[in-house]
Amino acid sequence: MDIDLIQSYIAFKSPSPRPLLVLIDRSQILPIDGILNILDRNFLIVPYENDLQIRDVLEKYKDNMQDKRFCIVTSKENDENLCIADYIARSNLIEITPQNLLEFSQNGFNWLDNVNQLQGADFWDNIDRLKKFRESISGRISSAECNSIILSALLNFDLLKPLLPTSAIELQRKIDRDERIAELRKKYPKLIEFLEQKVHEAIPLMAKIGTDEELTKFIWLAYSLSQHTENYEILLPRILGDDIWQKYGEIPQDRAKEICEQLIESDSDRALEQIKLVEEWLGQDEEKMRLFKGWLGVSSGNIAKAVEYSVKERCFCVPLKDSLRTIARAMVSSSVSMAVTPQMKDEILKNITKRHLFLQDDTGYMRIKDTFDEFFLLCEFLNLASEIKKKEWWNSRNRLDNIDLWIQDIYPKYISKLEFLRDRIETLNFKCELLLPALMQKLIDEVRQILANLNESFTDLIQKHYPLWVTEIEKPRPVLTVDFISKVFLPLYNRYIKNDDQSAYIIIFDGMRWDEWDFLKPSILQTFHGKLAMEDVIPMLSILPSTTEWARNAIFAGKFPRDFHSTDESELLESALNSYQVAKVQISGEFPGQRDNMMRFLEEKAQIKAVVFSLIDIKIHSTMQNLVTLYEEVQVNFNNTIQPYLQKIPSNSLVFILSDHGFVELAGKGIIAPDRSQADPHRRYIGLRSFTTPDNINSADFVFFSSENIHMPSDEGILKYGFAKQGKFITSLREQESGRIVRYAHGGISMQEMIIPCAVFVPRNEGQLTMF
């Protein structure tokens, strides 16, 4: 109750009040006891409850009217106030209603006496909402508008706007079941009658949608067809049949559109179920579906019609899936790819990634979301492939001698993405068959050709420059894995580790190639979000052989394999750091296999901690799955076993997440190793005790270096090493005869094996935060 408002209104109506006031309060919105202060004068409130009570109260005032100020508050009608008629004649008589108070406090807005039916708390609890809803209508209001304002305030629901059918249905449920509305019905029966009438006007047709399957079929088919074609009413009778058409054919197109769009907006789950019902019904009759698709033009292979339909269709799935197939196959078929312009693709992608109703469906219906995803990835793939072939380096021989171009641009930005996109498209195509097998193979072959072309050039570069980098005849050289300690770790360690309570973490994911880093990156960023910022991703080059045995030990040792003899990685790292006079070096927990060990490792006081996770390398050597399945399995393991450890890393830490090598997909039959000592299954390099190449090894399939030139050990009589190119590999006769197949390996020369990432995370307030 707003006492100030009441007092201000009384002062406004009676600027020179007599000692006695009579306040007519039929809505019972005034206080019934206490004091009212009018123009700095206090008036005792005297409620008029009944004749006997009022006589007793007023008896003591009748002879002393000048010394007492009081106000009589009565809610009775005029003919019931006879008992106080004498006092009324000697008083200021003021009628106070909700309408009076609203108009007084909301200057410029008129009200009707409809609002006076509000009683007591129903008025005061809703006065602010009454004012707010009244302000939405300028000028004078009608009786219906006034009732709508009152109900809007009472129900806290805007009834001034057109009432959507689905909202009307929900209101009807409340009218039938809600105790609050049942109470309001007793107090304000006319208001609730008005509400019921408003609801009934909004739902007669909508109420039948979903309960009347024939109407549901008519409404959704009419809505879909009207989006794409004129004169659709010619087709509807042929699809629906005469009975349904005669019942509902006179429903205006605008009304059908309004119902569908309102249902989509307010009850999308219900809309989805109805669309499924209609499509399933169509699918049971081939002739009906043929007519439907044919009228839309999506069954004829007409690219223009398929594009037009795919841009506009927000509801139906079966014809849209056919349209997307037509377009996808046209884009992959070079003979007609120009028929689908970039602008067309953009418009289609807007629809299937943002607007289509079934983006909200989680039931897997028609695999439509997989189809959307594959189409999106296919567009991304084709754009990327086209962009690659437009790059200057694609046809330039200069790329051979520019290693920075390879490790900073060609592989991480283009080729690693292309190969993974290929496998994502292939995985989805098994589910939704967007592309025919021959076209899928065409896409696979295109990637294979691009990889072969570029890997041949990359191999030529390694063959020419790698020995010069190793022997430091050619400077500067790219950051090799042996340079990690000196060129990457130490400069950043000296920059960010300033206190004894800080630690630097070296975290190696064995076998993580660049596209897998891109796959895990969002999870890692999310893990460190708010704690650590990603400062940089430094491209490095694995040494040869690109295997765990040599490449990882070279990281910790900071030396080439010829120059270290221990295989204890803790010892190698400590020795390397001591050689640079790094103080307070304490290494622990390189291979924490158990959860308890890992937690102790994280809690130990050590300024430098190193840990190796081998799950990726283990998967590589045991799977026949494509990259998508492989990486998804790694992601599950990462989430379950590795992420909880990374979350424990303090926010003042310096973290390096890097790889020791990548891997490549194998091709063809393996080459039998010349001796048993090198007959490891699916090996990508070989050591020879003679400068003569064995007869069964084709020199064109390998790059050979002397042990000395690449600083590999020769203590077992190894004079030169051969590193496989493309997808070639070494195996044993026994392994070959066993029929065991492995899809991936490493140790040779390729972009995928040698170009690897090193991500650097620093305290959040000191680095550039990379968002995820």
N, C-alpha and C positions, 0 to 999 in steps of 0.2 A: 504494500500500500504506500502510495506516494503522498505523505502528509503535506509536504511543501506545495505540491500541485493543488491539493484541495484548499489549503489556506489562501494561496494566490488567487484561485478562482473566486472564492467567497469575497476576498478584498476587492476584486475586479467588479463583481456584481453589486457589492454594497460598500462603496468607498467611505460612507459615514455610518457605520453600523450602530443600531440601537443596542441597548444592553441585552435585548432578547433577539435571538435569531431562530427562525424555524427552517430547517433544511429538509426538503422533500427528497427522499432517497429510495425510490421504488426498486432500484437495482441492487440495493444493499451493498454499496461500495464505500460507505463512510464508516469511520470508527464508531463504536457504541459506548465507549467510555474514554476517560482522560480529558485533555485540554486541547482546544484549538486556539492558536495565536493569530488573531486577525488585527493587522495594523498595530502591532505591539500591545494588544489588549487580549487578555486570556478569557476564553469562554469555556465554561464547564459543559461537557457533553451530557445531555439528558436524553436517553433513548425512550421512544414511545413504544412500550411493549404491549400494554393493555390499558384500559380506562382506569382501573383501580390503581394500578402502579403509577400512572402519570399524575393522578390526583394527589396521591400521597407525596410524591416528589415535589410537585408545584405548590403544595399548600404552604410550605415554609417560605416561598418566594413571593406570594401574591401581594403581601403588604410591604414588601421591601424591594421593589423592582429597581430602584436607583442604585443600590449598593452592590447588587449581584449581577454578574454577566453570565448568561448561560445560553446554550442553544439546544433546541429540541430537534432530535433526528427522528423522522417518521418515514416509514415505507408504505403507509396506508394510502388508499385512494382518498380523494377529497371528501366524499360523503362519509368516510369513516373517521375523519378528523374533527368531528363536532365537539368532542370533549375538550379540545384545545382551541376552539374557534376564537375565544376571547383573546388568547395569547397571540394567535395569528394576526388578529386585527392590530395588536400593539407591537408587532415585530417587523423585522425585515424577513420576508418570505423568499427563499431561494430554492429552486429545483436544481438538483445536481444529478446528471446522468452520464453514462459513458460517452454519449455523443457530445455533451457540453465540454467535458474534460479533454476529449481528443481534439475537438476543433479549437479549444483555447490553447492547448499545448502544441498544436501542429498548425501553425498559422498558415492560412491559404488553402487548406485542404478541407473540403466539406465532407460530412458524414450523413448517413441516413439513420432514422431511428431504429432500423434493424439491429444496430449494435447495442441498443439499450436492453436487449434481452439477456445479455451477458450478466451474470450475477457474481458479486463478491470477488473471490480469488480468481475465478475464470477470467475476469476482466484484468485485474492487477497483474496476474502471472503472465499475461499475454500482451500487455499494452505496448511493449517495444516491438513485438512482431506485428501487431496491428498497424503501427505507424510505418514499419518498413514495407509491408505489403501495400499499404495505401499509397506510398510514395511512388510505386511503380505505375500508377495511373494518374495522368495529369487531367486537370479539369474536374468536372462533376462526374459522379459515378451513378450507375443504375442500381436498382434493388438487387439484381442478380450479382453484380460486381461486389456490392457490399457484403452479401452473403458469402461469396467466394473468399473475400478478404478475411472475414470472421473465421471461416472453416480452415483457411490456410494457416492462420495463427494458432488455432486450437490443435490442429493435426501436425503443425510444422511441415507442411507439404504445399507447394505452390499450385493452387487450383486456378490461378488467373491465366496460366498458360493453357494452350489446348491440351486436353487430357489424352495422353497416349492410350491406346486400347489395352496394352499390357499393364500400364499403371492403373487403369480403371479396373482391370481384373483383380489386381492386387488389393486395391481399395475395397472392392466388393468382398474379398475374403475377410478383410478387416471388419467391414460392416457386419458380416455374418458371425464373426468369432471374437472380435476384440472387446474386452470388458470396458475399456475406456470409452469406446464409441457407444456401448450399451448404456453407460452412465449418461453420456451426452444426450442420447435419445430421450431419456426421461426428463432431462432439464430443458432441452431445446428440440422438441420434436419437429418443428418446422424446418430448422436448419438441417437435420439429418434427412428429412424428406427431400430437401433441395439437393443434398449430396447424392442421394440414391438416384434421383432423376438425372443428375449430371453424369453419374457413372453409367447408367443404363444407356444413355445416348451415345456413349463412347464405345460400348463393347458388343453390340448385337452381332456384328459380322465377325469380329475378332474372336469372340467367345467360341465360335464354331470351329476356328482354325485349330487343328490338332485332334478335335473330336470327330470332325466330319472329314474323312480322308478324301472324299471327292472334291470338296472345297479346297482342301490343302493342295491337291494336284493342280486344280485350276489356277489358284492364286500364284503358286511358285512358277509354273510353266509360263503363265502370262507375264509375270514379272521378268523372267529370264529372257524370253523372246523379245519383249518390248525394248530391251536394252540394245538389241543388235539388229532388229529388222522391222520394217514397216509392214502393215497389213498382216500381222501375225495371226489375227483372228480368222484368217482363211485356213490356217493350218490347225489351229487348236481343235476344232470339231473332229478332224481326222485322227488326232492323237487321243483325245479324251473320250470320244464317242458322243453320240447325239444326246444321250440322257444327261450327262454331266454338263454339256454345253447348253442345253435348254434350261437347266436349273440355274446356272451361274453366268451364262454368256453375257448377260446384260450388266454385270458389274463393271463400272467404268475403269478404264486403264489406270487413271490417277489414283482411284481408290485401292486397287490391287497393289500398286507401287507403294502407296502410303502405308498399307498394312505390313507389307514385307519389310520395308525400311524401318518402320517403328519396331517391329519384332527383332530385327537384327540389332538395333540400337539398345533395346531394353532387355531382351531375353535371347541372347545369341545361342545358348545351348539348345533352347527349344527350336530355334530356326534351323540349327544344324540337323537335329533329328528329323525335322520335316523334310528338309532337302534330301536327306538319305532315303527317306521313305519314297519320295517321288522318283529318285534315280533308280532305286531298286525295282520299283514298279515298271519303269521304262525298260529296264534291263531284262525283264521277264518276257518282253515281246520285241523280237528283233525288228519287226516292221515299224513299230512305234519309235524305237531308238533310231532306226535308219531315217525315218521322216524327220525326226527332231534334229539330228545332226545335219542331214541334207539341207534343211531349210536354213540352218545357220551357216552352211557352206564349209564345215570343218571336216567333212568326210571325203572330200574330193582331192585333197592334196593341194588345194589352192593356198599358196603362201600368204597372199594379201588377206584373204578371209581368215586364215588361221591367226595371223598377227592381230587383225582387228578384234577377233573374239578374245584372244589371250590378254589383250590390253584392258578390255572392259569387263569381262565376266568375273564376278565376285562371289558367286554362290555355287554353281554346279561344278562337278569335278570330272565326270566321265568325258564330256566333249572337250573340256579344257585340257585334260591329259592328252587326248588325241591331237589337239591343236599344237601343244608343246612338242609332241613327238614329230609332227610334220615340220615344225620350225627347226628343231634340233637337227633333224636329219638333213634338212636343207643347208644348215650352217656348216655341218661337217663335210657334206658333199661339195667339193670345190666348184663344181660346174654351176651350182645355183646359189652359192653362199652370198653373192652380192645382192640377192633378192631381199635379204634381211639386213637393213641398215643399222648402224649403231643407235640411231634415235629410236628405231623400233624396239631393239633389244632393251634399251633403257626403260621404255614405257612398260614393256612386259614385266621387267624385273621389279618395277615399282608396284605392280599389281600383285605379283606372287610373293613378294617379300614384306609388303606393308598392308595391302588392302583386302586381300581375299579372305573370306569368312573362315575358311577351313584352316587358316594359320592358327586358329584358336582351338582346333580339335586335337585331342591327344589319344584318340582311339586307333590311329593307324588306318583310318578309312581310305580305301583305294590307294594306299601308299602315296597319297597326293602330296604330302609334305616332303617325302623322299624325292618325288618327281620335281617339286619346286627346287629342292636343294641341288639336285643333279643339273637341272637347267641353269641355275645360277652358277654352279662350278664350271659347267661347260662354257658359258659365256666368258668367265674369268680365264679359263684355259686358252680359249681361242684368241682372246685379246692379248694374253701374255705371249703366246706363240707368234702372233703377228708382230708384237712389239720387238721380240727378239730378232726377227728377220729384218726389221727395219734399222736395227742398231748398226752403227758404223763398224763395230768389231765383228759382226757376223760374217762379213765378206772381206775383212781386212787381215792381211798377213801380219800387221803390226802387233796384233794381240799376242803373237807367239813370244815376244820379248818383253812383255809388260806384266809381271807377276802381280803387281798391285791391282791391275784391272781384273784379273781372275779372282783374287781373294776378297776384293772389296765390292765388286760389281757383278761380274758375269755369273759366278756361282751362287753367292748368298742371295742376291736380289732377283735372279731370274731362274736359273736352272734347277736349284733345289726346290723351288716352288712348283716348277713345271712337272717334275717327276712325281711329287706328292699329289698334285692335282689330278694327274692321270690315274693314280691308284684310287683316289677318292671317287672319281667319276666311275671307274670300273666297278667298285664295290656297290655303289648305288644302282648302277645299271643292272646288276644281277637281280635287284629287288623290283625295279619299276620299268625296265626295258625301254628306256627313252630312246636308245640307239639300237639299231639292228646289229647283230654280231659282226657283220662285215665292216660296218662303220666304226664300231668300237675298236676293231682290230686296226683299222686305218689310223685311228687316233693313237693307239699304242705304238704302231710302227713309226708314226711321225716323231713321237718322243724318242724312240730308240735311235732314229736317224739323227736327231738333233744332238743327243748325248754322244753318239759315236763320232759325229763330226767334231764337236768341241773337245771331247776327250782325246781325240787324235792330236789336236793342236796343243792341248795341255800337256800331253805326254812328250811331244816334241820339245816343249819349253823345259820340262823337268830334265829330259835327257841332255839338253844343252847347258842348262844353268846349275842344276843341283850340285854337281861336284865342285863347281866354282864357289857356291855359297858355303858348302861344308868346309872347304879348305880356305875360305875367306880371301880367295883371289879376287872375287867380285864383291864389292861393297857399295852401298849397304845391301844387305840381304833381307828378305822378308822375315817376319818373326817366326822362326822355327820353334818346334816344341822344346828344343834344348835351350832356347832363349827365354823361356817363360820366367825363370827365376830372376835373371839379370835385367831383362827389358820390360817385363810386365809387372811381376810381383814386387820387387824391391823398390822401384820408384813410388809405387802407390802405397806400399807399406810405410815407407819413410814419410810420406805425405799425410797419411790418415791415422796411423797408430802413434798416439802421443802420450798415452798413459799406461801404467802397468796393468790396469784393470780392463784393457782392451785386448781383443784377440783378432788375428787374421785367420780365415778359414780357406783352405785349398780343397775344393770338392770336385773330384774327378768322376764324371760319368763315363765309364769305360765303353767305348764304341758309339758314343753319341755323335751322329753326324748333324749337319746344319739344319736339315728339315725337321729332325726330331727335336732339336733345340727350339725351333719355331713352334712346334706342337706343344712342348712342355712349358714354354715361356709364360703363357697366361696364368698357369697354376703357380709358377714360381713367383711371378710378380704379385699375385694375390697373397701368397704366403708371407712375403716381405712387406706387404702394403702397410704404410703408416710407420714402418720401422727403418727400412733400408731403401735407398734409391738406386736404380740402375744407372751407373755412371757411363758405361760404355759396353759395347760388344766388340772385342778385338779379334779380327781374323788371324788365325795362325795356320802354319803349314806343318803337318806331321812329318817327322823324319821317315826315311826308308830304312827297314821295312815298316810299313804302317800297321804294326801289330802291337798287342798289349805288351808282350815280352820286351820289346825294344823301345817302343814309343813312350810308354808310361814311365819306365825306368829313366829314360832320357829327360823327362819332365822333372822328376825329383832330383836327378843328379846334376842337371844343367850341363851335361856333357854328352858327346856322341858315344855309342856303344863301345867303340875301341878303347875309350879312356876311362871306363869304370868296369869293375869286376864283381862287385857285390850285387846281389839281387834283393837285399833288404832295403825296401824303399824308405823306411824311417832313417836308416843309416845314411842312405844316399842324400836325402833331403837335409839332414842335419849337417852333413859334411859340406854340402853346397852352400848352405847359409853361413856356416862358420867361415868359409873361405871369403865371404864378403863382410866378415866381422859384424854380423848382426847380433846385438846383445840379447841376452835372456831368451835364447832359443830353447824351447822344450817341445818335443814332438811326441804325440801320443795318439793312440786309437786309429791307426791307419785302416784297419779292417775290422770294425766292430760288427760282428755277425749277430750278436744277440742284443735285444732291446736294452737290457740292464747295462751291458758294456757300453752301448752308445750313449745312454744317459750319463753314465759316469764320465765318458769322454767329453761330453758337452760341458759338464760341470767342473772339470779339472782346470786348475789355474795354469794356463799355457798361452803364451803370446802368439804362437803359430800352431795351428792344428790342421792336419791333413786327413782326408777320408776318401775312400774309393768305393763307389757303388757299381757293382758288376752286372746288375740285372739286365741291362741293354745288351751287353756282349753275350751273355748267356742265351738270351732270346735269339740273337742273330744266328748263332750256330746250331739252333735246334728247330727253327720254324720254316714252313713252306708258305706262310701267309704273305699277303702283300703288305705294303708299308702301313696302310691304314689299320689293319688288324693288329699288326706288330706294335704300332705306336699306342693303340688303344689299350692293349694288354699292359704295356709299360706304364701307361697313365694310371691304370688301376693299381698297379704295384707302387707307383710313386705316391698316390694318394694314401694308400694304406700303411706303407712302411717308411717312406722317406720324408714326406711332408711333415709328419709330426716332429721329426728331428729338426728340420729346418726352422720350424716355428719356435724352437727353443733358443735359437741363436740370438744373443743380445742385440739391442738396437744400436749400440756404439761399435759394432764390429765392421770389419772389412772382409768381404766374401768374394771368392773367385769360383765360378762354376764353369768348368771347362771339360773338354774331351781330349783323349789321347790319340784317337783316330776315328775314322768313319768306317763305311763298308760299301760294297758294291754288289749289284745283282750279277750272278754268274750266268754264263751262256755256253751252250754246247757241252761236249764230253771233256772230261778232265785229261790232262797230259800226264802220263805215267812218270813218276819221279825216277831219276837215274839210279838212286840208291835208297835203301830202306831207311836210312837215318833221316831222310827228308821226305818221307812218304806220309806226312801228316795229312789227314783228309782235308781236301779243299783248301790248299795252301796257295797263296798268291805270290810267293817268291821262292827262289831256290839258290843255294850256295854251291858253287862248283869248285872242285879241286884242280881244275885244269882250265886254261884259257880257251880250250877247244870246246865248242858247244856240242852236247850229245846229239846224236842223229835224230832222236824222236822229238827234239825241241826245235820248233820253227823260230828262227831268230826274229822273224817279223812279229811274233806274238809277245816278245819280251824286250825290255830295255836292260842292257848289261852295264855294270860299273865294276871297276876293280875295287877290292876291299879297301885298299889304301885311299882311293879317291873319295870314298863316302864315309871313311872312318868307321868301318865295321871290323870286328875282330877277325883275325886270320890265324888264330892259334890252333885251329883244327885243320889247318891246311887249306882253308877256303881262300881261293885267289880272286874270285869274282862272284858277284851276285846278279841274278836275273830277276826282274820284276815284271809281273804279268801286266799286259795292256788289255783294254776293253774288259770283256767278261771271262777271260781265260783263267785257268787255275791248274795247279798241280795236285795229283792224287796218287793213290797206290793202286796196283792191279787188283789187290784184294777188295779194296773199297769200291772200285769200279764194278767188279763182278758181283758184289753184294746187292747192287741196285739201289743202295741208299742215296737219296738225293737231298742236297742242301741248297737253299736258294741264294744265300748271301755268304760273302767271305771278305777278308781284307788282308792287307800286306803288300799289295801291288801299287800301281800308279793309276790314279783317276782323281777327278775333282772330288767325288763323293768320299773317297778314302782319306784324302790328304788335307782338304780345306776344312778346318774345324773352328768352332767358336770358343771364345773365352769371355764370359760375361762377368762384369765387375759391379759389385754392389757396395755402396758406401753408406755411412750414417745419413739418414734422411735429410737432416738440416745442412748437409755439406755437399750434396750432389744434386743432379737434375733428375727429379722423380719421373720415371716412366710409368704412365697410366696403363691400366689393363682394361 
